[in-house]
Every structure is written in C-alpha cells, then in structure tokens.
Amino acid sequence: MDTATTTIDGSVGWGNRPPAVLVCPRCGEDIYQHTAHDDIDCPHCVETLDHDEFADLELRHMQCPVCRSQMQHGNRHPEQFDFPEWATCNSCRYHWEFEHSYDRLK
C-alpha cells in the first residue's frame, strides 16, 4: 500500500505557515523567518523588510515545524497567488495548506 501521500499532522492558514528560509535581496544569504508575521531581518547585513514583503523574496525552502526537515512546497494557483499554497514534509508527513478564504497577511 502506498502511504506517501498520507499526512499525519498539519495546519491551515497563512498565520500557521511553517518557518521559511528566504534569500536576502541585498547580500544573497539565508534569512530565517520563524512565523509568517515576523519581520524579515537579515543576520548577515542590514536588510530589514516587513513580513508582508514575503512574496517579493526568493523562497529557498520551508522548514517542518515538527522534525525541522526541508519541506516540499508549491503553488496551485500561480495566476492568483505569488506565494506557496502548500508544504509537505517527506520525513514526518506534516502538511500545511493555505486556506483561500484567509487574508495572507492576517
């Protein structure tokens, strides 16, 4: 039996988005954003961005909040949203979904 698509834990909504590793637009180093509402501050240079500028940055990956593995992520509606709408951890099967009725900045 194939269980690769079965998740065992998860959450919904932009406010519950997993931690993200972004590319600093100034120096190119990694910026870790723990929650969707945290400001985006580069620890390697002076770049500081508001949390609502997330979609303007390159996303390296999301980090599973359960086992800290790198998550697979994607966008189901690229013509509507310029940020990930789902992420799944292949290690522990945690899954996150953006709910379309939520405002992404709430």
Helices and strands as residue ranges (DSSP letters): E 9-12, G 14-16, E 20-23, E 30-33, E 40-41, E 48-49, G 51-56, E 59-63, E 70-74, E 86-88, E 94-97
